Amino acid sequence: MNITSIGQLWLRLAVSSAFLSAVADRLGFWGKPGSPDATWGDWEQFLHYSNQVNSFAPEFLREFLARAATALELVLALLLLVGYRIKWAAYGSAVLLALFAIAMTISIGIKSTLDYSVWIGAAGCLLLGAVKSHAYSIDNYLTKTKSSAGQ
């Protein structure tokens, strides 16, 4: 085990847990709106926040953007968590986080993106996608199996 193996695994777990936590919050799993562990507590509160972040988007697109972000966060989190298609999931996460940061900057201001480390998350995902081999992953297992079969 080396620092790259530990670092990429740690980053995968950090990004996936952040995405899963955010999805769980908007579905009420962290508690009801106003409870200590909930940021939103339900879909309506999240939709209100998402509409603020996407204030520049046409109104008819706003709920679609909230649903699309939620679906992408869930899928990307699960792919990163199990370590399948990591490069695709990492680059997709980087794009999603960068778009979120840009939307936040336009609608709320740059300070919130810095306070919530959105740019750091996007940059980390870019680095994760650039790693050649991902230890402790389905991708790594499939690569080893493919290499063994070819010999």
N, C-alpha and C positions, 0 to 999 in steps of 0.2 A: 504494500500500500504506500502510495506517495502523495505528496501535497496536491498534485493535479487531480488524482482520483478522489481525494477527500473534498477538495474544493468544488469540483463539478457536482459531486453528490450533494453536498451541503447546499449549493445554489439551486439544484433541482428541487430539493425538499423545501427550501425557503420560498421559491416562487410558487410551487404547487400549493403549499399550505396557505400562502397569502391569497391566491386565487380562490381556493376552496373555502377559506374563511369568509371572504367577501360574498361569495355565492350563498353560503350558509346564512350569513347575516340578512341578506335581502329576502331570504325565504323564511326568516323568523327563528332559525335554529339557535341563535345566540340570545334570544329573548325578545320580548315585545318592544315596540318603540318606546324609548325613554328608559329602558332598563339599563343597568350599569355596563353590561357586556355588549350591548347592541349599538351599532352606529346608525342603522336604519330600522331594523326590527321587522320590517315587512316590505312587500313589493311596492306598495304605494309610496312609502317614504323614500325608497331607493329611486323610484321613477321620478319623484320630485327632484332629487339630487341630480340624477342623470339628465333631466331636462335643463337644469341650471348649467351643467357642464357643456351640454350640447345646445346652448341657447341660440347659436348662430344657425343651427340646422332648421329646415322647414318643419313646422309642427307635425305634419303627417309622418315624418321620418323618426321622430324622437323615441317613440315606444319601440319601434323596430331596432334602433341603435341600442337601447337598453337590453332588449332581448338578445340581440346578436352578441353584445359584449358578454352577457351572462353565459350564453351557450359556448362561446369561444373560451372564456375563462375556465369553464368546467371541463371541456374537452382537452385544452392545453394542459391544465393541471393534472388530469389523469394520465396523459401521455408522459409528462415529465416525472410524475410519481413512480410509474412502473418502468420508465426508461425505454419507451418504445417510440421510434421515430423522433429521437431527441433533437437532431438538427432542425427538422421541420418545426417541432414544437417550440424550440428555443427561439428560432427566428420569427415564428408567428407571435410568440409572446413579446418579443422585442418590438415588433410592429404595433401590436395592440397597446402596449404600454406607452410607446412613443406617440401614438394617435391620442391616447388618453391625456398625456402630458400636454400635447399641443392644444387639445380642446380645453383643458383646464386653464392653460395660459391665456387663451383667447377670452374665455368667459369669466374666469375668476381672478386670474393674475398668476404670475410666475411663482410667487412666494409659496402658494399651496403645493405646487409641484415639487418644490425643494423640501418643504416640511414633510411631505409624504414619500420622499425619495423615489419618485416615479422615474426620473431620469436615470438614477442609479440602477433601478430594476431593469430598465430597457438596456442599458449598457451591459449589465451582467448577463442578460439573456443573449446579447450579441456574442459575448465571449464564450458562453456555454455552447452556442452553435458552432463556434470555431474550433472547439476542442476535437481532436482527431478520434479519440477513443473514450467511451463513457463506461467506466467501471460500474459494477453493480447495476446492470441494466439488461433488459431483454435484448436491446440492440447488440450489446457486447456478446451475449450468449449466442445470438443468431450468427454473428460474425465468426465466432470460434467454431460453431457447428458447421458453417459453410466452408471454412478453411480446412477443417478436419475431413469433411466429405470429399474435398478436392484433392486430397493427398493420396 
